[in-house]
Amino acid sequence: MNLHPIPLLLLALATALAGCGKRSSASGDSEATLPIQVAHPMVKDVVLTRQYPGYLSADAAVEVMCRVNGQLTQ
């Protein structure tokens, strides 16, 4: 199939020009807009906390023993 570039260019130009016509009245009129409701945000302080159930344990244990007799007073 042998297509010549000139008819293809003319077809592309005609398609581009057809899209540049007058816009429809539904998209351009401000009278055709529908009323909408707008929600206004509330501004307040929020404390972020997370609570997770679980158990806490150490990886290693250390035993502390005294090497002398007596008591600490301070």
Order of alpha helices (4+ residues) and beta strands (2+ residues): alpha-alpha
